[in-house]
Amino acid sequence: MTSTGDPSAAGASLAFREAGSGPVALLLHGYPNSSYLWHDVLPAVAAAGYRAVAPDLPGAGDSELGGLAGTWEDNVAALDAFVDEHALASVALVVHDWGGLIGLRWACDHPEKVAALVISATGFFPEGRWHGLARAMREPGKLDAAVATMDPETVPAMLRGFQPNATDEALAEYAKGFSTPARRHAHLALYRSGDFEKLEPYRGRLAALGVPALVLWGATDEYAPVAGAHRFANEIPGAELVIIEEAGHFLMEDAPERTAEEIRRFLASLRD
């Protein structure tokens, strides 16, 4: 199911998918995806006894930018407004890729709104480094012309090279994020605002949340190497670490059944 809120408030116009009922699990996608990334996970979360809510972040999927530039800070603010508008807290926060950089920053700023964490294929360390494509996106003028010419007709073929196990339907959903000049420019704004030094004030604050955590990673992740998974597990007291050998960065597509089951199992265990 996809719904939208009142577009008059920042973040309130975010479209979202949901399934189930009970305490809330908030699932945040990364780049260049949308809430469709969680297509196979939503029913599993519902089966664990949760209300699964997966928003399209600003400019992705069916969510408009609403005048936002699309920076890291814009996304954190939109997420906060979305949680408040729909009275979702407290949440089990499930994050992937940029959804982690956005969601974990929000979680540390609002510790009272977070009951558990599932962390996948992301980073949250001041010493972080961007991979090659991300570095190019961050360099002013480097990919501006190329990004400006992208459109929903040609993007799926490009994304197939990064996400070989994504379905045609998934790629069409992700291509919505390239549908307007403003949306395409927001991709650059997001990466160019992504200075890891901004995470220095957050050092140690994930551990201080004191909530149950699952660190779930693909063994062959080329964009967020598995060493990051071990660091999360080492720094968060009591965190459970699960490495899926047959998966890479997009583990929801590379190993959908295993990924959904691990998240279901972890969330269900919190209700026992």
N, C-alpha and C positions, 0 to 999 in steps of 0.2 A: 504494500500500500504506500502511495506517495501523497503527502499532504504538504500544505504551505501555511504559514502563519501570516500575521498582519505585517505588511511590508513597511509600515511606518517606523518600526524600531529596528536598530542595527541588529542583524542576525535573525530577526523575527520572520523574514521572508525566506529563510532556508527551507528548501524542500527536504523531505525525509521519508525513509522507509521504516516500517515498524512491524513487529510480530510478537504475539504472546502477551502475557500480563504478569504482574508481580513487580518486584523491585526492578529498577531500571539498569540495563546494560547499555552504555552509550558507545557506539562503534564509529570510529573516525578513520576515514580513508586517507590515503596519501596522494602523491602526484605520479602520473597524470590521470588519476582515477576519479571515481564518484562513489556514492553509496552502493552502487551496483557491485562493487568489489566484494561486498558482504552477502551477496545473493544466496550462497550456499550455507552461510554461517547463521543467518537470522533464524531459520527454523530450529537449528540446534540450540541456540540461546533460548528460544522460547520453550523448547523441550526441557531445559534446565530449570524452568520455573521463573523466567525473567521476562520483562517487557524489553525487547530489543529495539533500540532506536538508532538509526543510522542516517545522519543528515548528509546532504550534499553541501560541502563547504562553499563559501562564496565564489561564484563564477564557475562552479563545477556542476555537472549533471543538470538538474532542473532549477538550481538556485541562481538567482541573478546576483550580480555584484552589488547592486544597490548603491552605486556611487563610490564604493570602496576601491582603492587602488589594488588591493590584493596582497598587501604585505603580510609578513608574519604577525605583526601586531594587529592588523585588521582582522585576521582570522581568529586570533585569540579572543578579541573583543566580540566578534560575531558569535563565537561559540558560547561565551559567557551569557550573552543576551538570549541566545536560543535556549540554554538550560533554564534561565530564569523565566522566560516567557512560558515555557511548557512545564514549569515546576518539576523538573526531572530529578534534582538532587535528593539524596545522595546516590551516586552512580558507581557501578562497576565499569571502569573506563578501559575500553579495548581499542588499541591504537596500532597503526601501521604507517611506516614511512613518514611523510610530512605530518600525518595525523598525530604522530608521536611528538614531534617538535612543537606542534600546536597544543595538543591535549595535555602533555606532561607539564608544559609551562603553565597552562590554566590550572591543572591539578595542584601544583605547588603554590599558586597564588590563592587557591580556594581549598585548602586541605579538608575543611569541614564538609565539602561536597563530594568527597571521593571515598568509596568503601572498599575498592579492590582495583587491581591493575592487571591488564594483559598487554604486554609490550612485545611488538614484533617489528623487525626490520627497520629500525630507526636509530637515532642517536640522541644523546642529551648531555653531552660532555663538552666543556669549554675547549678541550684540546682537539675537537673533531675536525675532520678534513673532508672536503667535498670530492666526489669522484669526477672523472674527466668531463662528462657532459654538463654536470652541474657547474663546474668551474667556468666552462665556456658561457653558460647562461648568465653567470654573475658578472662577466666582463662587459662593460658598456660598449655597445656597437658590434660585439662579436657575432651574435646570432639574431639581432633585432630584425634584419631584413628577412631572414629565413622564417622566423616565427610569424612575422606579419603576413606571410603568404600562405600559411597553413589554413586548412578549412576542413569541415566535417566529411567532405567527400574523399580527401586524400589521406587524412590523418589515420584512419584505421590500418591502412597498409604499413604506415610508418610504425605505429604502435605494435604491430604484429612482430616486428623485429626485437622488441623489448619484452613482449609478453606472448610467447609462442603458444601458450596453453589457454589464452583467453578465447572465449567464444566470439562469434561474429556479433552477437547481441551485446556482449560486454563492450567490445570495441566501439560499437555505434554509440553506446551510452557514454563512454569516455570521450568520444569525439565532440560531444556537446560542449565541452570545456574550451573548444577552439572555434566556436561558432560566430564570435564577433571580434572586432579589433580590440575592444576593451578587455575581453576575456583573454585573448592571446597575450596582450601586454601584461596582464596580471601574472602570467607565468614568470616573466622576467622580474616583475616587482617582488614576487615571493622569494625567488632565489637571491636577488640582490639585497634583500633585507635580512638574509639568513647568515648573519655574522655570528659565529660560534662564541665569540667573546661575550655576547649578550647572556650566555648561560653561566657566566662566572658567579652571579648572585644566587644561582640555583644549586650550586655545588653542595651536595649532601642532603638536599631537601627532599629528594625522592625517598631516601632511606628514612627521613624524619616523618614521612607520612604514616608509617607504622601499619600499613594495610597489607593484606595478602596479595601476592604478586605471582603471576606466571610469565616467564620470558619464553616466547615461542618463536623459533627461527628456522629458516631454511639453511641447510648445510652449505649450499653452493651459492649463497647470496653474493652477487658481484658488486652491489651498490652499498650495502651495509654489511660488511664482512662479519662472520660469525664471532670474531673476537669481541665485538660489541655486546653480543648476547652474554658472553661469560663475564664481561665487566658489569653489566646490569645485575646479573645473578650474584656476583660477589659483593656489590655495593648495597643491595636491598636485602636487609635481614630476612631470612626465611624464604626467599624467593625460590620458586620451582623453575628449573630450566629444562626445556624440551627442545631438542634439535631434530628436525625432520629431514632425514638424509636425502630423500628424493625430491626436495623442494629447493627453489632458489628464492629470489627476492619476493616474487608474487606467489607466496605459498598458498593463498586462498584459491589460486588457479592451478598451481602445479600439483598440489595434493589436497584437493578440496575436502574429501571425506575425512582424512586424518586431521586436517586443520580444524574443521568444524567439531570433530569429536573431542579433540584436546581442549578446546574452549568450553564445550558443553560440560565435559568432565570436571574441569576446574571450577566453573561457576556453580555447578550442582553441588560440589563438595562444600561450598561456602554456606549452603542451606541445610546441610545435614546436622 
